[in-house]
Amino acid sequence: MTDVIYERRFIKATVRLFATFKQLTNKREIEIEMEEGATIFQLLEVLCKQYESLRDKIIDENNKLRKWIQILRNGRSIKFLNGVETELTDGDVIAVFPPVAGGKHY
């Protein structure tokens, strides 16, 4: 009988933060290493652990993504993928946008 050894594999994703999220972290981009198979929600949890000031802005009291947060994976809204359960792949760029308001009303 042979021993089976499982090798843990890791991927790197770049998180791009905009507007108030950028101000809260003083970072525009953050590179995060995750275990292969990790989801966008798991990435957000890691991000919020590193930057506690983001937690209540991104994740609600029920541990769910706030409805008004927009997230893109490689330029495509996760709403058209598998939502926060979308699996990450190596080299993904995840853009996180806070709610945006303003502009002229006619």
C-alpha positions in Angstrom: 0.0 0.0 0.0 1.3 3.4 -0.9 0.8 6.6 1.0 -1.1 9.3 -0.8 0.4 12.7 -0.4 -1.7 15.6 -1.3 0.1 18.7 -2.4 -1.6 21.9 -1.5 -1.6 24.3 -4.4 -1.9 28.1 -4.2 -3.0 30.8 -6.5 -2.5 34.5 -6.4 -5.2 37.0 -7.1 -5.0 40.8 -7.2 -7.7 42.8 -5.5 -8.3 46.3 -6.8 -10.1 48.7 -4.5 -11.9 51.8 -5.5 -13.2 55.0 -3.9 -13.8 54.7 -0.1 -12.3 51.2 0.0 -9.1 52.5 -1.4 -9.2 55.3 1.2 -9.8 52.9 4.1 -6.9 50.7 3.2 -4.5 53.3 1.7 -4.0 50.7 -1.1 -5.2 50.5 -4.7 -4.1 46.9 -5.2 -3.5 44.1 -2.9 -2.1 40.7 -3.9 -3.6 37.8 -1.9 -2.4 34.2 -2.0 -5.2 31.6 -1.5 -5.4 27.9 -1.7 -6.5 26.6 -5.1 -10.3 26.2 -5.2 -10.9 29.3 -3.0 -14.0 31.4 -3.7 -14.4 35.1 -4.0 -16.2 35.1 -0.7 -13.2 33.4 1.0 -11.0 36.1 -0.6 -13.2 38.8 0.8 -12.9 37.2 4.3 -9.1 37.3 4.1 -9.2 40.9 2.9 -11.5 41.9 5.7 -9.2 40.2 8.3 -6.3 42.2 6.9 -8.3 45.4 6.9 -10.9 45.3 9.6 -12.2 48.7 8.5 -13.6 47.1 5.4 -15.6 44.3 7.1 -18.8 46.1 7.9 -18.7 48.0 4.6 -18.5 44.7 2.5 -20.0 42.0 4.7 -23.3 42.4 6.6 -24.3 41.1 10.0 -25.5 37.8 8.5 -22.0 37.2 7.0 -23.3 37.9 3.5 -22.0 40.3 0.8 -23.8 43.6 1.1 -26.2 43.9 -1.8 -24.9 47.2 -3.1 -21.2 46.0 -3.4 -20.2 45.4 -7.0 -17.5 42.8 -7.7 -15.9 42.1 -11.0 -13.7 39.1 -11.8 -11.4 39.9 -14.7 -13.8 42.6 -15.8 -17.0 40.5 -15.6 -19.6 41.0 -12.9 -19.8 38.0 -10.6 -23.6 38.2 -10.9 -23.1 36.6 -14.3 -20.8 33.9 -12.9 -21.4 32.0 -9.6 -21.8 35.0 -7.4 -19.5 35.0 -4.3 -19.1 31.3 -4.8 -17.1 31.9 -8.0 -13.9 30.0 -7.7 -10.7 31.9 -8.2 -8.0 31.0 -10.6 -4.3 32.0 -10.6 -3.9 35.6 -11.9 -7.5 36.7 -11.4 -8.1 40.4 -10.9 -10.9 41.1 -8.5 -12.3 44.6 -8.6 -14.4 45.7 -5.6 -16.6 48.8 -5.9 -18.4 50.5 -3.0 -21.9 52.0 -3.7 -21.7 55.0 -6.0 -24.1 57.9 -5.9 -24.2 61.3 -7.3 -24.4 63.0 -10.6 -26.8 65.6 -12.0 -30.5 65.1 -11.8 -32.5 66.9 -14.5 
